[in-house]
Amino acid sequence: MSGGGNNNVVNKVFYATSYHPIQAGSIDGTDVAPHDNGVRRALLCYNAGLYDPSGDPKAAGDPYCTLFVGRISHLTSEETLREAMSRYGKVKSLRLVRHIVTGASRGYAFVEYETEKEMRRAYEDANHSLIDGREIIVDYNRQQLMPGWIPRRLGGGLGGRKESGQLRFGGRDRPFRAPLRPIPHEDLKKLGIQLPPEGRYMSRTQIPSPPRRKRSVSHREEANHREKSFVEREEEFEEQRSPVKRERSYHSHRRHDNDKEERYKVDSRSHREERRERSRGREDRYGEDKEEVSGSKRSNRGEEHSHKRHKHRRSHHHHHRRSSSQDIHPSDT
């Protein structure tokens, strides 16, 4: 045995993550023998596997979205309980457990929410709240999520009242106290009992977290695959590919390149056509002005040409008159 008690663990606690009847009957989780008849009965069921939580046909719904609500007033109805628990999220289903013969409320219920997030909100905020003047306790669905669970009717369960003489520890309402005496590690291991988390105890103000949904095998493989480097994935991929697959990949890349080239040609052709259309639009816009300018130029050239012709005729006529006068001889006069 090793010592487990010191001043640093006073007022510290820890919670059970799996159920064992002997440990549940111990205030500090270190008992190695049952101390009441209820624990002995629960231990018998535990060792013989007489309780199967999955065999309860009434335990329907998603356990990760379901809460256990205890210490409910026997006068509280389903409608009142639903209204009170709807403050924390949308209630998908609700089962108030009743006596099989009388139909009277047994004082506890199971409330299923639409999402796990809403369940966790109610788990944190609804505990020790009042419904019909009674303080309720809220816990996660240990019946389906806690390994080794044995219900109260078989001597197990958690919590309880001092008057009953069958207190059960390790739950949210009554956690294990941090051991102040030496911890029998070897005896606990032989019985398969959870060891106290030495050095990792919690304070009473801390809220233990409910178990989270386990990821599937495919999700774990995907997470492991992400952890590998890009180079490693490429190497594995190349090793796994056969020559036929590589050839198909080559032709696929060639087709992809050809498709890109065809798209480039089409885009270039459309771009050239667009440029032609813009140039035609400019020609249509300024065509009339060009025709007017060219017409005025032709008219100016015609006038200039006619002016030169007229000037040429006048000079030719004047020269002809001079030559005619010089041809007349003086003797003729």
Secondary structure, DSSP 8 states (H G I E B T S, - for coil): -B----GGGTTEEE--SS--HHHHT-SSS---S--SHHHHHHHHHHHHT---GGG-TT--S-GGGEEEEES--TT--HHHHHHHHGGGS-EEEEEEEE-TTT--EEEEEEEEESSHHHHHHHHHHSTT-EETTEE-EEEE-HHHHSTT---GGGT--SB--GGGT--B-SSSSS-EE--SS-B-HHHHHHHT-----TT--EETTS----------HHHHHHHHHHHS-HHHHHHHHHHH--HHHHHHHHHHHHHHHHHHHHHHHHHHHHHHHHHHHHHHHHHHHHHHHHHHHHHHHHHHHHHHHHHHHHHHHHHHHHHHHHHHHHHS-TTT-
